């Protein structure tokens, strides 16, 4: 994987993903062995949109591998605010660092950045399009908790239109045999047609659309809750009308399987009631930690920094 970019989940084969997750598990078990493998390497985090988990987990990952980080957390702190193009920003930063993680509100921005960079570019979210390192996080969590990647009934609930984590996860989990999707959303926030026509249908993936979480929660192995993406609405009234479409609470959890795995990319707003946090099936804070280990494994592979201390 050395020198490659990660723009969307399909950039890695299933085999490469398996190796990445095995490495993440090894790092998780023995992090001290990997504390120097990226010594002398520098990661840039270029965040043109807000973030807590993605930016800080990338930075924590690089620091825990012995490397260093630099970057900005909002575009106003860079020469983008003076009108510099993304291409010029990337050409500049790529001459200072060994690897770049970038979040940008424009769909396709990460692909464009990769075309101007001599060093690996990792897409840390491009508008409503993709968020592949969240998907690595989600897949590592599913692999660890469910001990399998196929034959699962997966509920995607909430803002399936603008939620880029949903688009990346749907694409990634469609590659494993026997997975089925329940797409739970209001009509205004349905999953984009291209996911149906270019992902589910060609892969022969079974899916159904529904309005009510209560009608399907009892069938699910995984429930992936999502926030309604306020920042992508054109009209505040629509956001206010739709924002509380789904609230997972203890009453709904009573209808679910004993081994349901509840995931959420976070941040959450109202869509999971805090009373659910103490339910052993609530996995979203474990998921946060898996995200750091997934990114540690990814950085080592894209930089070719293999081999922890024995
Ligand atoms: N899951 C996720 O992308 O969180 P942040 O927006 O806080 O990075």
Boltz pocket constraint, residues with backbone or C-beta under 6 A from the ligand:
constraints:
  - pocket:
      binder: B
      contacts: [[A, 50], [A, 51], [A, 52], [A, 53], [A, 54], [A, 55], [A, 124], [A, 125], [A, 134], [A, 265], [A, 266], [A, 267]]
      max_distance: 6.0
